[in-house]
Amino acid sequence: MASVLDMALLALALSGPTMAFVPIGGGASTHISITGTALLQKVTETCRAVAEAAGHEFKPSGPSPEELVRACLGPTATGEVSGAKFHSALQEIYVQNGLVDRDFVNSAPHHFNSEAFLEGRGLITEGMVAIKANVQKENFQAARETLGRVLHTLQDFYSHSNWVELGYTEPYINLIQPDRPLENLADIDTATCSDCASGTCPNPILPNILKEKKLTSGYMGIFSAAKPKGKCSHGGAADLTSAVDPRGGINKDERRSDNVALHNAAVNAATAASLELLQDIRLAVGDNNFLRMMGIARSSVVCFVIDTTGSMSDDIEEARAVVYKIIDSKKGTQDEPSEYILVPFNDPSFGPMIRTTDPDEMKREISQLKAKGGGDIPEMCLSALQLALTGAPASSHIYVFTDATAKDIALKDTIVALIRSSKSTVSFFMTKSSKRRRRSIKRASFNDYKDLALASGGQAIQVSKHQLPQATDVILDTSTSALVTVLQRARNAGKEETFPFLLDESLKDITVYITGTGISFTLTNPAGVSQSSSEASGKLGTVQTVGNLRRIRLNADKQTGTWKINIKSNQPYTLKITGQSTITFIYDFVESFGGPHPGYAVLSGRPQAGQPATLMLSVMGRKGPSSMAIGDVGLVTVSGSETVSKGTTTDMGNGDILVTVDAVPGGEFVVILKGTDKVSNSEFQRQSTTQMSVSKVNIQAVIDSSVEPGKAFKLPFSVMTQGSGGKYSIDARNDRNFDMSYPNSLTLTAGQYTNATLTMTPPANTPSGTDVTLTMEAKSSDGVDSNYAVLRFSVVTKITDFAQPLCEVISVLADKCPQDVSQCGPFQWELSANLTDGNGTGIDRVSLSLGNGNLTYTSLSAPVIQANYTASCCSQILELVAVDKVGNVGKCYHSIERSAGPPALTLSLPLWLCLFISAFVARL
């Protein structure tokens, strides 16, 4: 039963646009709205179950992402909560959902067009296998991307087939259960539609097809009008077959006056089907992993990349001390890290990457690090950093400890591409050792680390080994939830300059960082009160100086408004100002695409030079998007002479802003945002940290499916330049070191794509669920221009076991339960069931999805597993779940309520719907 709060949130959600399948027009429902409805309803259900199991009341204080995440993570934990990870996870799913209409526009199986039912079902079930395998390996981004594509195909079935015309209102469960046959499909020679000259007939399906319950779908021809005789068309202006007898079409993408009932039925069935698929995944992976896949986790991640050569003993000891301090001081707060990552490196080895959510395991792992070997410079630092960037969640803070330059400096461009793709921040703690012997490696120096830190928005801190313990306070500052950047600048040729910055009421723990040498500064608040760099503790804050780092922590009673910091230096320096706040934003550079279902696609590389830059930006506040008023949004240079290019904004609703910047700054730039927090009536300023620039080169590549271990995977790709043609070098690297072959150069003609193929072969023993990050780069012969593409794909073992585990109830003892439920307290009931997996892979996990009693079971390795359940007579419903080793889910449902039966899947009005509708909309 829905709570009063749920109904209130529902009313708020429904105050937005009406559901429909198309992005424009009167009453539109998109793949995004359908996906958002299902995702948010399932996340809410899962959060409620987790909170109640932990003894917490699940009671969001409002409808914003932050309030949902806070209620889900536990109301007792102190500290700020950011909804950015959750919102980013939703956007990743929405984007991949929409890209099906660009990347597979002419693929019948991806849209259930042209009666491609078996092939379409194959895409769904293969995708579900990959999602479950990815989650099992904690590769959540890969799982989200596949989920977005799978949901698009599943939803298209209900709009593009005649399922709802046949009178069905429930989802077709066989689409997600491949052990069940797809029944009563119309064959290729069976006519299915009557002619519709107007193209808008309410239901052109032939009467005998409706009577015999034959399943068909419309044929779609973007480049050809050919279709089998008598077959239905998809319909619409882009479908050439719709002008061929029988004319018209049966798609229910749009709500028109002639198809309102069918359109609404398709929306409801598609939403219910999405919920079924999500529930299957949730049961297969468990509630906690399902929520982690959805980005419901504390935003802090501790990720250390540590040099373990012989001279690093002191550094390792300090890293260990910092990890212990983070774990011990932040336990039970919202700042408690959601994940710990450790990547050691030496020479010639690096890794393995260690990932865990268990703080005690992280303590054990970092305690086992020992300094050994080495003795010469440099080391395999960038290879280890590559592992961290591809393994850590997006927007992570990564800390590198080393006293040596990089031996693998050839990876520098790949690292920059991964930083830009992941938007992670990398900070280096660099100490010098007198014991190390230098080997000559071209171009490698500590300046390379400074370049990477600046590109990511991190710090490059140079200290002596005995100073290192004082410098690591930066890690404690940034290992926190809801961290935002107010301002970041860098100056290569130091000079006197004043930097204004705006502090709002929501900001806490505000810290100013300056790295460089020969620096003096004066900080001034809005009231005109100043503090100089010579005052270690003053009216505005405390100043800590160690090595090349100056860390200024503002007092808690800071004033809101415009502050200024005047810096004098004749050397290069960087300035960064951060704080904690739930007011933040996420963004992606995008490009529009046309076709039958136009939309926006996230760029996998740099934006194109010579044209406006477009980005999609989502703003989050303490009470959701409605509590924010957006002011100026633009691009600003970080280094050198400051250039600000303001963009024009289009409000897409629900906090999503489409920004177009006509005059893109030269060189590296970041995104800057200003606005007003309506909760406090306080103006705010935020800045992105990852630097970006434009390029005349473009690389196009699309991952179509997962890859099987031991089999060659061929990836077609295309490269074009709008600049000078000629020879361009091609480089490709993957984070698993799988064998690859590709042309090392291509000759380009300006304005034309040149096609090529990359072949990769994962070893036969690659574990199922392994994700691979592939970085490709094309660079002009003079090295002046280049671009990259970062692609993810999954290695998944081919599955032959699609049978669900079987659950048979053997006995129920409930005679002692009173008919009057109010008297149930002293009494108990019992149930026994046998669980089997036949000739399948074997049962891996048994759990309760409903019921508050005690569950025990015999060994999972036995052919027949006996489960025994005991509960109070007050807890009258049980659903027992058995999951086999490849993620197939079997269930037992039993109720001792009078006249009770398994609950039918019904669609209540959607919760949280209009709060998160993405601008990345695409028609079905």
N, C-alpha and C positions, 0 to 999 in steps of 0.2 A: 504494500500500500504506500502511495506517495506521501511524503511528509508535507506539512504546511509550508516549510521552507522550499522544498522541491517545487511545489505548485507556484510559489511566489517567483522563483527563478524561471520557471516555465513561462509564466506570464511575461516576464521581462524579455525572455528569449524570443517570444512570438511577436514582440513589438517591432521586430526588424522586418526585412523583406520576406515575402511569402515564398514558400518552397516551390520550386519548379525545376525543370531540367536544363534550361538554357540560361546563359549569362545575361541576356538582355531581354526586354519585352515585358509585357504586362504579366507579372507573376511568374518568376523564373525559378527553376530548380536545377541546380548544377550537380555534377559529380561531387563537387566540394561540399555543398550543403548536405547531401546525402551521406557522404563519408564523415563529415563533421558531426552530424547527428548521431551516427552509429558509434564513432570513436568516443565521443564525450559521454554518451550514455553508458558505454561499457567501462570507461575509466571511472565514472562516478560509482557504478556498481562495485567495481573492484576495490576502489578506495574505501567504500563503506564496509566491505567485507574485511579488509585488512585492519581498518581502524577498530571495528567491533571485536575482531579476534584478539587485538592487543588491549582490549578493555577501554578504548577511547570512544567517546561519542563523536560520530561523524556529522559535523554541523558547520558547513562553510558559512562564514559571516556575510558572504555576498557572491555575486556571479563571476568575479574576475579570475583569471588564471592563478594569480597569487593566492587568493582566498581558497580556491580549490586545492592548490598544492599544499598550503599550510594545514588545511583540515586533513589532508591525506597523510602528510608526514607526521602529524601528531601535534595536538594543541599545546602540549606541555613543554615542547622544546622552545627555548628562548632564542631571539635573534630575528633578523630580517629574512624574508623568504622571497625569492625571485621566481617568477613564472616563465622566465626566458627559455629555459631548457624545454619545458613542456610545450611552449608555443613554437619553438624551433622544431621539435619533433613532429608536431602537427603539420607545420609548413613543409617539412621534408616529404611527408606522406601525400599532402595535397599536390605538391609540385610533380612528383612522380606519377600521380594519378592523371594529372592534366597532360603530361608529356606523352601518354599513350596516343593522344589525338594528333601529336606531331610526328613522333618517331615511327608509329605503326598505323598511319592514316589509311593505308591501302591493304592492311592485313585483316582478312575476314575473321580469323580465329580470335584476334584481340578484341573484336567488337561483336562476336556472335552474328556477323553478317553472313549472307549466302549459305545458310544452313550448315555452317561449320561448327556443329555442336560438339563432336568428339574432340576436335582440335582445341576448341575454346575451353572445354572442360579440362583438357590436358594442361593448358597454361595455368589454370587455377590450381589444380592439384600439385603440379610440379612446383609452383610458387609457394604453396603452403608447406611442402616438404622443406624447401630452402629456408623459409622464415623460421620454422621450428629448429632446423639445424643451426642457423645463424644465432638464434637466441641461446641455444644450448652452449654455443661457443662464446657468448657474450658479445657478438658482433651485431650490436643493436642498430647501427645506422644501415647496414646492409639489409637487415630485416625490415626496417621501415620503408626503404626504397622499394623492395619487392612487394610489400604490403600495399603500397599505393597503386602499383600497376595491377596487382591481382584484383583489388577492389573495383577498379575501373572495368575490367573485363566482366566480372561477376555482375555488376550493376547494369552493364549494357544488355545482358541477356533479357532482362525484364522490359526494357524499352524497345529492343530490336526484334524480339521473337513475338509469337502470338500467345505466350503463356497466360497473360491476363485476359485476352480475348476468349480463351478457353474456359474462363470462369474461375481460375485458380487464384486464391488470395494469399496462400502461404508460399514461402520460398520452396524452390525445387531442391531438396536436400541432396539429391543425387549429384548435383554439380560439385559438391565439396567432398563427396564420398565415392571415390572411383571404383570401389568394390561393388557398387550398385550399377546396373545397366541404365543407359539412357533409353527410355522406352517410347515406342510409338512415334518414331521420327518419320516425317514425310520423305519418301524417296525422290530421287532426282527426276523421275518421270511423272510424278503426281502434281497436277495443277493445284495451286493453293489460293489464288486470288482472282477476283473478278475485276473487270476494267473500271477504272475511276477517272473519267475524263477531266473532272475538276481538280483532281489531285488531293482533295480534302474530304473524302468520304469517311463517315464515322467508323465503319468496319467492313473493309472489302474482302475479308476472309471468306472463302467459299463455304456454303452451309454444310456440305458433307465433311469438310475438314473440321468444322466446329463440332459436328455430331460425333465423328469418330475420334475426337480429341487428338488429332494429328498435330505434332509439333513442327513448326516451320519458322523461318526468319526471312527478313527482306534481303534481296540481293542489292549490293552496292557497287556502282561502277563510277569511279572517278575519272578513269582514262578510257573506258570502253562502255558501250551501251549493251553489250551482249549479256543475256541471261537465259536460262532454260525456259522452254515454252510453258506458259501458264503460271510462272512463279511470281510471287510478290516481290516488289521492290522495297528498298529502304525508304525512298522518297526524299524530297527536298531538292533545292536548286543545284546542289553539287552532284547529285546522283543521276548519271546519264541514263541508267536503266529505267528511271521513273517515267520516261517519255515513250517507252516501248510497251506495247500491249502485253499483259494488263498494266495500265498506267496507274500512277499514284504511288502510295507507299504506306507502310504499316508502323513506321517508327513513332514512338510516343515521346520523343525528345522535348517537344514544345507543347505547352498547354494552349490549345486552340478551342474555339467555340464548338467545333465538331467532335472533340475528343477529350473533354474535361474529365469524364469518369475514367476512361482508360488511362489517361496520363496520371491521374491521382493514384489509381490502382498500381501502376508501374512504379511510382515513387515509393509507395508503401511497401511493395514487395521487395524492391531493391534495398530499402533501408533494413527490412527484416532479414533479408539474406546476408547483408553486411554484418548485422549483429550475430547471426548464426556463425559466420566464419570467424569473427573475432572471439566468440565464446569458445569455439573449438581450439583456437590458438591459446587462449587464456588457460583453458583446462590442461592443454598439453605442456605448457611451459611453467605454469604456476603463477599465482597472483603477483609475487614480488618481481619476477622477471618480466611479466607482462607490463607492470608499471614502469620498470626500468626501460623497456623498449619504448614506452610512451614518454620518456623524459621526466617522469615523476620521481625525482631524486634531488637531494640537496645539491646545490650548484657547485660546491667546492670539490675539486679533485686534486689529490696530491700526486704529482708525477715528477720523479727524480731520474735524471740521466747522469750517471756517476762514473768518472774515470777511476779505474781500480789498479793503475800501475803503482809501482813500488813507492813513489814519492808522495802518494795521495793519502797516507794514513791519517793525517790530521784532518784533511777535508772529509774523508769518509766518517770519521768520528763526529765531526760537526753536523754532517747531514743526518747521521743517526740521532743525534741529540735533538735536532729540529723536528724530525718525524715523531720522536717520542713526545716532545712538547706539544705538537699539534694534536696528537691522539689523546693525550691525557688532559689537556686544557679545554678541548672543544667537545668532549664527549657529552652527549645529551643535549647539545644545542643545535640550532639550525646551521651553524658553521661546521659541524662535524662532517668530515669528507664523506662523500658517497662512494668513493673508489680510491684505491691506492695503486700506483703504477711505479715500477722500478725497472730501469734498463741500465745494466752495467756495461762498460766497454773497456777494452785494453788494446793491445796490438799483437796479433792481427784479428783477435776475436771481438765480438760485441754481442750483447744479449745473453740469454733470452729475455724477452719482456715478461715481467711478472705482474699479473693483474689480480687484485683481490678486493673484496668488500669487507674483509675481516681485518680490523686493526691489529689484532694480535699476530696474524700471519705476516702482516707488513713489518711488524717489529722483528719477528723471527728472521725474515728474509734480509732485511737491511743489517741485522746483527751478524749475519753470516758473511757479509762482504769483507774481504781481506785485500789489502794492498800487496801486490806482488808483480814481479816481472818489470817490463818496461826498461827505463834507463836511457832511452833515446826518444827524441821528439820527431815527428808528431804521432797522434793516435787516431783511432777509428771513431772519432766523436760524431761526425755527421751521419754515419751509418746507424749508430745508436739513436740519434735524434730522429732519423727517418722512422725507425720502429715506434718511437714514442708518438710522433705526429700522426701516424696511421692507426695506432692502437688506442690512443686516448680519445675520449669524446671530443666533439667539436667545441671550440671556445675554451679549451683547457689552459691552465697555467703550467708550463713546463720549466723546470729548473735544472740547469746543466752545471755540474761541478767538474772543473778540469784545470790542470796547470800546463797543458800542452796545446799546440796548434793542431789543426786537423790534417791527418794524412790523406783522408778521402775528400779533399777539397773539390774534386770534380762533381760531388753531389750538391754543391752549393745552390745551383739553379733549381734542382729538384726540391731542396728544402724550402726555398722561397715559394715555389708553386704549392707545396703542401701547406705552408703557413697561410697563404692566401686562400686556399681551398677550405681549410679547417677553421680559419680565424682564431687559431690558438696563439697564445702569447708565450714567447720563449725568453727567459732571463738566464744570463751566464754569470757564474761566480768564478772568476779567473784568478788563480794564484800562481806565482812564479816559483819555480824550484831551481835551486842552484845545482842540483844533482843530475839534472837531465841533460843529455847530449843532443844537440840539434842536428837533424838531417835536412838537407836542402830539398824542400818541396816548393815548387813554383807557386808563388802568390800566397801561400798559407801563412797567416799571422793572426794575432788576436783581433785585428781590425775586421777580419771575416766574421768573427762572432759579434762584433759591434754592429756590422751591417745587418746580420740576421735578427739581432735583438731589436734594432730600429724598425726593420720591415714588419715585425710582429707586434710592435708596441711594448716590448719588454725592456729590461735593463741589462746593460753590460757593465758589471761591477768588477773592478780590479782592486784587489787587496792583497796584503801579505797573508801568509798562513796563520799567523797569530792574531790578525785582525778579523779573520773570517767569522768567528762567532758573533761579532758585533754587526756584521753586514747581513746576516741571515734573518734579521727582523723583517726584511722585505717579504720573506716567504710567509711569515706569520701574518703580515698585513694582507697579502693577496690570497691566502688559503682561507677564504671566507665566502659566505653566500652573498648574493646581491651586490657584487663589486661592480662599480661603474667608473668610467673615465670621463673626467670633466674637460681636461685639456691635455694635449701632448704636442710638443714642438721640439725641433732639433736645429742647431745652428752649426754649420761646418766651419765658418770663419767667425770666431767669437767677437762680439762687439756689445756695446751697451744697448739694451732693448727692454721695453716694458710690455708685459703680457697681462691683459685684463682677463678675468675669468669670473663666472657667475656661480655663486653657491646658493642653493635653494634650501628650504626648510626641511626637506626629507633626508638630506645628506647627513651621514654620521661617519665617525672615524676618518676624517678627511686628512690625507697625507700628501705632501708635496715632495717629489724626488727630483734631485738635480745630479746628473753625473757629468764629470769633467774635472779639469784642473785649473787652478788660477782663477777661481770664481768668487765673487762677492755678490750679495743680493740684499734687497730690502723688500719686505712684505708689508702691504698696506691693506687694512680692511675698509669697508664702506664708510665708516665713521672717521677715517683719516688717521687712525692709530697705526703706527709702524713698528716693525721689528727688523733689525739688521742681522746679517749672518754672523756677526761677532757675539750676539746674545744667545747663549746656549739655552736659556730658559727665559722667555719674555712674556709680554702681555698677550701675544697671539698664539704662541705654541712653543714646543721644544725642538731644538735643532741638534741632530746627531751627525757627526762627520766621521767617516771611516773610509780610508782609501780614496777613490774618486767619487764616492757617494755622499751626498748631503740629503738627509731625511728630516723633513719638517712635519711634525705631527701637530695639527691645529688643536687648540683647546676645545673642549666640548661645548663651551658657551659661544661658539662662533656666531658672527652676524651673517644674516642672509643679505644678498645683493652682490654688487660688482666689487671684487677684490682686484688688486694689482700686485705683480711681482716684477721688480726691476732687477735685471741681471747684468753684471759687468764681467766681461771675460775677454781675453785675447786668444783663447783656445776653443776648440769645438766642445759643445756640451748638449745635453738633452734635458728637457723639462717634462715632467709628467705629474698630473694632479688627479687623485682618485678618491673615492669614498664609497660608503655603503648606501644603497637606495634601491627601492623597488621600482623607481621610475627609470626605465631603460628602453632600449629599442634593439631590434634585430633587423637585418637587411640583406639583400642579395642584389647584385647587378643582374639585370634581365634583358632579354630581347623578345620582341613580339614575333609571333609566327602566324601565318595565314592558313589557308585550306578550309575544308568544310567546317571545322570547329576551331577557330582561332583562339589564341591565348598568349600567355607569357611563359618563357622558359628561362630557368636560371643558367647563367653562363658558367661553363666549367673552366674558363680561362679569363684573360684580360678583356675589357671592353674594346670595341673597335675604334681606332683613331679616325678622325675626320668626320665624325657624326656625333649627335647628342648621346650622352650616357643616360641610361634609364635604370632606375633601381626601385625595388619594391621594399617598403619599409613598414614595419609593424611596431607600434608604440604600446608600451605597457606601463600602467600606473598602479597606485595602491588600491584603487577601486575600479580598475578596468579602463578600457579606452574612452568611455564616456566621461571619465574624470580628467581627461587631458585635452588641452587646446594646443594644437600644433602651430608654431610660428614659422621661422625660417629653417629651411633644410638646404644644404648645399655641400660642395666639395671644397676642401681647403688643403693647401700644401703644408707639409710638416717641416720640411727642410728648406733652407734658403729664404729668399724673399717671399713673404706670405701672400698668397693669392687665394681669394675666396670667390667661388663661382656659385651663386645662388641658383636653386632649381625652382621650377614651377611644379606645384603639387596638385594632385587630383585625389580627393578623399574617396577611397573605395569602400568606406564604411568599416565599422568595428575595429578602428585603430590601424587599418591598412592604408598606406599612402603610396601612390605611384608618383615618383619624382623624376622629372626630366631636366637634365642640365645641358643646355645648349653649348656653352663655352667651357669645355673641360680643361682644367688646369694642366699645364705642362709638368712633366716629372711625376713624382709620387704624391698621392693625395689620400685623404681619409674623408669620412662622412661626418658632418657636424649638424647637430639638431638643437633648436631652441624652441621653447614653448612655455605653457603655463599649467601648473598643477592646480586644478580647480579645488581640490580638497583643502589646500592651505593658501590658495590664491598667491602662490609663489612662482616666480619665473625660474626656469631651469635651463641648463645647458648640458649636453652630452656629446661625446665624440667616440667614433669607432677607433680601434687601435691598429687594425691591419692596413698597411699601406697598399695602394693599388695604382696602376698606371695603364695607359692605353697602348694598343699595338695595331699595326696594319696587317698582321698575320692572323689567320684563323684556322683552328683545327677542329674538325667535326668527326665524332665517333659515337656510336650508340651500342651499349651492352644489351643484347637481345635476350640472353638466358643465362642460367648457371652453367658451370663447366664440370665435366666429369673427371675424376682423378685418372691420370694415365692417358688421357685423350687430348689430342691437339685441338686447340681452340683458335679459330681464325677471326680476327677483328678487322673488318674493313675500316679505313679512315681516309679522310680527305683533308688536304691542306691548300689554302689560298692566301695570296697577299694582295693588298690594294696598293702596295708600294712597288719598288723595283723588282722585276722578275729576276730569274737566275737560279743558281744552286743554293738550296737551303739544307742545312744539316738536320737530320732527324735523330733524336735520342729518346730512348724509352727505358724506364726502370720500374721494377716492381718490388714491393717490400718483402716478398717471400723468396726472392732470388730464383724464381722459376726460370727455366730455359726459355729464351725468346729469340725470334728472328724477325728482322724487318729491314727495309732499305735504309742505309745510313745517310742517304741524301736523296733529295727530289729536286728536279728542275721545274720551277714554277713560272707560269705566265701570268702577269698581273691581271686580276679580275676573274681568273678561271681556277676552278678546283682541280687539283691533281690527286688521283686516287692511288691508294696503296693498301697493303695488308700486313698486319702484324700477327705472328703465330706464337702462341704460348702453350706450353705443355706442363701441367702440374704433375708431379710425381705420382705414381700409382698408389703410394701409401699416404697421400695427403688426407688428413681427417675430414670427414664430411662436416660442412658448416664453416670451413676456413674461408675468410674473406681476403681478397687480394686488392691492394691499391696500386693501380697502374698510373704512372705519370709519363706523359709524352710531351716532347718539346720540339718545336721547329724554330731554327735560328738562321738568320741571313748570313751569308759568307763573311761579311764584314763585322758580324756580331752586334750590329747596331739595333736590330729589331728581332724580337722573338715572341712566341706565345706558347702556351701550354694547355693541356687538357688533363684533368685528374678524374679517373674512372674507377669505380668499385665493381667487383663481381665476386660471386661466391662459387666455391668448389663444393659440389654436392654429389654424394654417391647415389647412383641410380637405385631407386627404391622399387622393390617388387611386392613388399608386404603392405597392402592397403586395408587389410581386414582389421576391424575394431576388436579389441578384447571383449569377451563375452562375460556377462555378469548374470548369474542365476540365483534368485532368492530361494534359500533352502527352507528356512523356518522363520516365523515371526511369533514372539511371545509377548502379547500385549493385553492379555485378559485382565490383568490387575489394574489397568488404567481406567479411572472412573469416567463415566459419561459426562459428568459435570467437570469441565476443564478447570474450573476454579479450585477444584479439590485435588489437582494433579501433583502437587508438591512432593508428597512422601513416596510416590510410586515410580517405578521404572519399567521400560519395555526393552526387548532384545530382538536383534535380527542377525541371522547368519546367511552368508552368501558364498557361492563358489565363483572364483574368477579364473578364466582360462584365456589363452591366446592361440590355441590350436597349433597350426604349423608356422605361426608368425615368429617374430624376432624375440618374443618374451616380454613379460610385463616388467616395466622399469619402476613404476611408482603407483601407489594407491593412496587416495586422499578423500576428504569430504569436501564437497562443494556446497552442500546444505546439511544442516544438523549441528547441534551443540553437544553431542554425546561423546563417548569414548570409543575409538576405533582401534582394534588390534587385528593383525593378520599373520599368517604363517609365512614361511620363507618365500621370497619372490622367485627363487630359482626352481621351485617345485612346479610340476606340470599343472596342478590344481592348487590354487591359493584359497584358503578358507579365511574369510573376513568375518569378524564378529563385532557387532555394534551394540552398545548399551547407552541408553539415554533416559532422562527424566520424561515422564508422561506429558510434561509441559512442552517438550520439544518434539513435535509430532511428525516432522517431515525429515526425510533422509534422502540425499543424493550421493551415491558412492561413485567415485571416478577411478578408472584404471587406465593408465597410459603405457603403451608399449615402447620399445626402444627406438622406434622411428617416429613417435609422436601421434600414432593413432589413438583415439580416445573412445573408451567404452563407459557406459553409465548404468547404474541401478537406481531407480527412483522408487521410494515407498513412503506411504503416508498412513498413519493410524487415525487420521481425521475421518469422520463419518462422510461417506460419499465423495471422498477425495480421489483425485487422479493426477497424472502428470500435468503440469501446467502447460497450457498452450502458449506458443509464442505470439504475443499480441503487441501491437505498437501503440503505446501511449504517446501523447504529444511529446515531441523531442525536448529533452533538457539541454540547456546551454547552447542551443543551436546558433543563434545569430551573433553570439559573442565572438566566434572565432572564424567566421566565413572568410576564407582566403581570397585574395585578389587573383590568385592563379586559377582562374575559372576556365573551364572548357566544356563545350557541349558534349553530351553523350553521343 
